[in-house]
């Protein structure tokens, strides 16, 4: 039975990317060595890193003056690295969920933090629209997609101050106007590679403005100067990222990824809205294309476990919602085919007809 993996992260990757990575683990490019055994400073690994950096720049149309970094860890490490490197006096944060809240908490260790708006009043089910950003803020931080609550900023917002964004879960799913940002960062395990890798797109001229001393390992300038090789990077995930970036380009780039994301989301949201057993949890205008959240409709709550089992028996797996929201979450990152969304929608139809 074919399975469709809706895990929120680590998430599914294109099958060919998984196979290419598996092959490289056994014997990289005929060297007789596993990619995991190659030095990160070797002649074999340098082209991998260089091409991955170049492809990310190409796919997102990254302008001159910006650097791309691939570092170990995940987005949570950047929650402190960002204010360490950019917060000199005051920073503004848009609080749209758990990860935005955690980023804001870390920033408070480094300076004044202004919460410009929050959707906590309605369990983070929407993106605040009307808010004022202090003109003297060093940056405005946003989380572009909220994996837990199923909301998304699908367009780059206009801000009176430079933007910094955690794009862990929707990077490469749409075009991005990079010039609006001083920094874009994220974990790779949702739309780029497996876990253990983080990416950074950073405006080099925006660095070096803070007055504090920064430990070398947390200083973006040090990582830029060393070409992501200040310390040993996660070499295998970088190779997977390269394979995935090649795949995105071959498929038609981020414009095509956005079209597919919208197509998948429409299939699922249409079924959620028309099926009396289910209802969505996010405000319609802010629904994520990456993470489709839904619960059993009032009066049908006792059927939650039965539906999860029903779907799993038909190859639709990992749809359990986050514990803070409950219900279900269908994570539809770039690698999810339209057939996966259709399979889940069909499960919802068939389950309705079975009771």
N, C-alpha and C positions, 0 to 999 in steps of 0.2 A: 504494500500500500504506500502511495506517495504521501509524504507528510509535509505540511506547511507550518513552519516554525515562526510563531508570532512573539517570540521572546523580546522583551524590551531592551535587553543588553546584558551580557554579550548576545548579539543577535545573528540572524542568518547572513551569510555572505553568498555571492554568486558561486554556483557550484564549481565553475571553472577556476575561480580564484582559490577555493579550498583545495582543488586538485593540484594546481600549480604550487601552492605552498607545501602541500604534502610531498610532492616530488622533490622540491628543493630541500626539504628536511632530510631526505634520504641521500640525495646526490645533487649538489648545486652545479648546474651548467657543465656537467662532465668533469668536475674537478676531482671526483672521488671522495669529496668531503661533504658533510652536511652543512647547510647554510648556518646552522646553529654553532658550528665549530670554527667558522671563519672569523678572523679578527675584524673588528669594526673599522680598523684603519688599513685594511688590506686593499690590494688593487681590485679584488673581486667585489668588495662591498661598496666602494666609493661610487661606482656608476649607479648602483641601486638607490643610494641616498640622493645623488644628484638628479636622477630622473624623477624620483618621487617628488622632490622639491619643485622641479620645473613643471611637472604635470599639474600639481595643485595650483601653482601660479597661473598656468594656462587655462585651466578649467574655470577658475574663479576670476580670471582677468585681473590678477593682482598687479597694481601699477608699480612703477619704479619708486624706490624709496621704502618699500616694504620687504621684510625678510620672512622666510618660512622656516620654522623650527619643528623638529620631531624629537620629543623628549620622553623619557620614561615617566610612568605614573598615569594619572588621570586628571580630569578637570578639577577635582577637589584640591589638588596641590596648587593649582593656579588661583584658587580662591584667596590664597595669601600672597602668591607671587604677584598678582595684578596690583593690589594696593602697595605692596613693597616697592614696585617699580614705577607706579603712576600716581599714587595718592600723596600729594605734598601738603595740601591744606584741607580740602573738602571733596567728597565724592558723593554722587547721587546714585541711588539704586531703585530700580523698579521691581517691586516684590510681587512675583507672580507664582510663587510656589516654593516647595521644599529646597530646591537647589539655589534659587535666588536668595532665599532666607539665609542659607548657609554661607553663601558668598558674602552677603551683607554682614553677617556676624564676624567673619574673619577681617573684613575691611575696618571694622570698628577698633581693631587693635593698632591701626596705623594713623588714624586721623578722624576728623569729623565725617559722619555719614548721615546723609539726608535720605530718608525713605520718601520718594516723591509721590508714590501711590502704592496701594496694595489691594489685592483682590481676596484677602483672607476673610473678609466679611461674608463672602459667599463660597467658602471652601475652595478658593482659587479656581473657580469655574469660568472665569472670564479674564480678559486683558484690560486693565484700566486704560481709558482713552484720554481723559482730560486731566493733565497734571502739569505742574510748573517745575521746570528744571532750573536750579540756581545758576545764574550767569557766571558765577565765580567758581563753579565746580570744576574740578580737574577732568572729570569724565562722568558720563552716564552709563551705568552698567545695566544690561538687560540679559535675560535668558530667552533666547529666541524660540525655543520649543520646550514645553513642559511635559516631560514624559509621564509623570505621575497623574496629572490632572487633565491631559489631553487638550491643551490650548497652545496656540502658536502665533507668533508674529510672522506673518507670511511675506511681509515687505519690510524693507529697511526704513526705520522711522526717521523723521527729521528732528534733529536735536540742536540746540544752540551751543552745545559743548560736544567735544569728541565722544564717540560711542565706544564702549567695550562690550563685547558679547560673548557669552558662553553659547556656542553653537554645537554642543556635543551631539545632539540627537537630530539635527537637520542639516548639518554641513553637507554640501554637494547635492542637496535636494532641490535647489533653486538658484538662480543667479543672485549674486550679492554685490551691492555697490560698496566695494571695499574701501574706497576713499573716504567714506563717512566714518570709518572706524580707526581708532588708534591701535586696537588689538582685537583679534578674534581668536578664541581658543576653544579647546574641547577634548574630551576623551574620544578615542578612536573606535570604541567597541560597539558602536551603534550603526554607523554609516561609512566607516572607513577601513577598519581592520579588526583584529581581535583585541582583547583587553591587554593592558600593560603599556600602551602607547598614548601619548597626547600630542596634539598639534597646536601650533601657534602661527598666526599671521600678524606681524607686528610692524607698526610704523617706526622706523629706526630713529627718526628725528624727534619723536615724542619721548624717547628714553633719556635718562640722565638729568631729569629735571627735579628729582627729589633730593632733599638735603641729607637724608639718612644714609648711613653705610648699609650696604646690602651684602649678605654673604654670597660668595662667588657662585655657589650652586643654585642660588635663587635669583641671580642677576641675569636678566635677558640679554644684556650686552655681552656678557661672558659667553653665553651659549651661541650668540650670533658670531662673535669673533672666532669661535672654535667650530663653526659649521655643524652644530648639534652633536659635536664629539668631545665636549668638555669632559664628560664621563661616558662610560660605555652605554650606548643607547640600546633599546630593545630591537635587536637587529632583525629577528624573524617577523615581528609585527610591522616593521618598516617595509620589509619585502612584501608582505601581504597587502599593505597599503598601496604599494607600487602596482601590484597586480590589479587591485580594485580600481585604482585611478585609470589604468589602461582600459579596464572594462567600461568605466563610465564614459570615457572618451569614445570608445568604439560604439557604444550604444547611442551616441548623439549628444553627449555632454549634459550640463546641468539644465538646459532648457528642456531636453527630453526627459530628464529625471523629474522635473516639475510637472510635466504633462502626465507622466505615469502616476505620480503621487496623487494628483488631483483625480485621475480616473479611478484609482483604487479606492480613494476616500469616498467618492460619490457612490460607488457600488455599496459600500458598507453603511454610510449615513442614510442613504435612501431606504435600505432595509430596516435599519433601526427606527427610522421615523414612521415607516408604514406597518411595522409588525407590532401588534398590540401587546406582545409579551415583553418587549424591550423598550428602553428609553435612554437617550444620551445624557451625559452628565455635564458637558461643556456648553457654554453659550454658543448658539448656532454661528454667529459671526466670527467667533474666535476658535472654532474647531480646528484641531491639528490634522494635517495630512499624514503625519508620522505615527501618531498614537491615538487610536480611535477608542475612546472610553464609553462604556455603556453598562447598564445594570438591568436587572429584571424590573419590569414595570410594577407599580403598586398593585398588590394583590397576587402577584406571582413570585414573590421573593423565595418561597420554599422550593422553587424549581431550579435554583441556581446550580446546585451540584449536579442535578440531573442533566442540565444542558451542557455543562462542562464535560461530563462523561459521554454524552451523545456526540459532541464535536470531536473528542479525542478518538472515539471509535471510527470516525470518518477521516482521520488523518490531520485534523485541525488541532494543533497543540500549543501550549504555553499562552493561553488567553486569559489566565487568571489576573484580575486587576490588582493594583497595588493595595496593600493593607489599609492605607489611609482613605481610599476611595471605595474599595470593594468591587464587586461585580466582575467586569471583564475589561481587558485591554488588548486590542489588536494592534501590535506594532508593525507598521508597514514601511520599513525602510527601503532604500533603493533596490535591494536584492529581492524583495518580495514581488513575485509575478502577479499580474492581474488575476490569474487563475486562483491564486491563494485567497484573494479577497472574495472572489466569486464562490469559492468553496465554503468560506465562512458564512457568507450571505445565504447560500443554499442550505447550510445547516440550520440557520435560524428559521428559514421558511419551513423546512422539513420538520423541525421540532414543533413549531406551531401546529402543523397538520397532524402531528402524532399524539397530541394530548386532547 
